[in-house]
């Protein structure tokens, strides 16, 4: 297979055109099926503590070892690159979704099983959510939190019914857990909605809990085409 700048070219590169079809056609509810793919949201930087990269690597390897497909943001840098390389190194299938602007900056991973190119950030998020049966957040910044809490909100609203988990590496998400409790105590977040977010320090235990997850009974507010 041809290579470029040291990376193996992905088996499939798809240019996305989500805007040419109704968004409802991209929405897939896989709640009744066994988990087959997991989307991981994480940073495009490694962070200061090497524990973050170790955790990302372990999660990527575990996803592959369990026969699950990794879906992620398509980059080769930071924790994104670590989780993808670890899944590939363990023989797994990795599907990346990146925007055309980021691809132009040569941030795309060229060794993936498949790579989709979206025109906008919103299309990228839609494509990742539709391609995954579950979602995991690793340490990261604004973009990581934005992506994760959007899919959490979609579960809360009944747009999709998919487990959302947080891998708490070295206590990184301790303040977030406290904030979620504060939101519940203040009457802004229902306890059952708070508890939709599965939090664990062990990646294997987190994947186990996500596979066994039972969705709460929530009123369906919106359909996929209304995202």
N, C-alpha and C positions, 0 to 999 in steps of 0.2 A: 504494500500500500504506500502511496506517496506520502512524503513528510514535508513539513515546513517549519523551519526554525526550531528543530529538535522535537516537535510534537507530531504524534501520529494524527493524521487527519481523521475526523470522525467518520463513521460508516455512513451517517446520514446527516446532511445539513438542510434544514427546511427554512425557507423564508415565510414568515407568518403573515397572514392577511386577515386577521380576526375581524377587521372593520367591514369586510365584504359580506358577512353573514350575520344573522341575528345572534346576539350573545346567548340566547336560550339554547341554541344548538351546540354550544360548547359545554354546557352544564351537564355533568354526569353524577348521579347519586350512586355511589358504590357502597352504601351503608350496609347492604345485605350480603356483601361478599367478603371473603377473607382478604386481609391486607395483601396487596401485591406491589404497591409502590409507596415510598415515603418521601415527602418533600422536606428538605432541610434548609432552614433560613439561618444564615450566619454571616460573619464579617468578611469584608474584602481585605482586612488586615489581620495579622496573627495575634495582636494584643501583646502586652508585656510579659505575662506569665506563660511559660511554656506548657503549663497544664492545659491551657485552652487548645493548643494544637494537638496535644496527646488525646484529649477527649474527642476532638473532631475526628482524628484518625481512627480511634476505637469505634466511634459510632459508624463511620463509613464502612469499616471492615465488617462490623456486625450486620449491617443492612445487607451487604453482599453475601455474607455467610448464611444468612437466613433465606436467601433466594429472592430478596426483595429488590426492586429497582429503585435507585436513588434519583430523585428529581431535585435539581438545585439551580442556582442562578447563572451557571455556565462559565464562571470565571476561573482563572488558573492561579489567582493570587489569594493570600491570606488564608483564613480558615476555610473559605470556599474551595481553594485548590487542595487543601489537605484532605477534606472529606471526600472529594472526588477521586483524588489519587489513591486514597486508601481503599475505597470501594473497588476501583479498577484493579488495584493490586491484589485484591482478594477474589478476583474473577467475576466481579459484579457488573451489572448493566447500569450505565449512568446516562441520564438524559439531562442536558443543560438547556436553559432558556435565557437568552441574553438579548439586550436591545441592540439595534443597529449602531447606535452611537457608541456604545461600550465596545462592540466588536471592532469598530473603526479605530479605537484606541489600543487595539491589539491586546485586550484583556481576556478574550475568549480562550477557553481551554480547547486545544486542537487534538486532544487524544480521547475524546469521549465516544461513547457508543452512538450517540446522536446529539445534534445541536440544533435548536430552533432559534431563529432570529426574529424578534418582534420589533415593531416600529416604535412603540411607546412603553413606558414603564407600566402603565395600567394593563396593556395587553400582555406584557410579560407576567404580571401577577395572575391574571386570569388563566393563562396557559398553564402555569405551574400548579394552580389550585385544581384545575380540571384534570391534570395528569396524575395527581396524587390521591391516595386513599387515606393518608394521614399526614400530619405536619409536626415537625420538631424544630424548636428554636434553640440555637446555641448562643453563646455570648456574642454581642455585636452592638451596633449603634442605632441611629435613627432608622435607617433602612430596614434593618433586621426586625426591629420592633414594629414598624409600620406593616411589613409583610405578614408577620405572625398575627398581630391583633386584627388585621382585616379578615383573615380566615377564621379566627375565633369569633368575630362578630357575625360572620356568615353562618356559623354553626348556631350561634345564639338566636339569629333571626329565622333559622330553618331553611336558609338558602341551600345549604348542603348539610349532611350529617356525617361528619368525619372527626376523628379524635385529634386533639391538639395537645402536644406535650412540650415540656421545657426540661432540658438537660441542665441541671444546676451545677456548674463546674466551679469548684473552689468557693462556693458561697456567693457567686456573682449575682444570682437572682434573689438573694435574701431580701434586699430592699423592695424588689418588685412584689414578692410574696406579702410583705408587710403592707404595701400600698393596696393590693387587692383586698386584703382584710379590712383596711381602713375604708375602702369604697363600700364594702358590704356593711360595716358597722354604721356608716353614715347614711345608708339607705339608697345608695346609687347603684348597687349591684346585688342581685339576688344571690344567695348562698349557693344555690344549685348551678347558677351560671358561673360563679367563681370556681366551683369545683369541677367544671368542665375541663379546666386546664390541669392536665396531669403533670406533676413536678416530681422529678427523681434525680438523685445524684449518680445513679448507676445506669448506663445506657441499655444494658440487657434488660434490666427490670423495667425501664421505661417502655421499651418496645413490647415487652410482655403485657404490660398494663394497657397499652394502646390496642394490642390485638384482642384483648378481652373486654375492651371498653363497651359499656352500654350507654347509649345516649340518653340524656334527660328528656323528659317530656316537655317540649317547648312549643309554643304557638307559632305556626308558620306565618311570618309577616310578609316575606318577599319570595319571589321565584328567581331562579338563576338569571333569567333575562333582564331582571330588574337591578342587577349589580351595577 
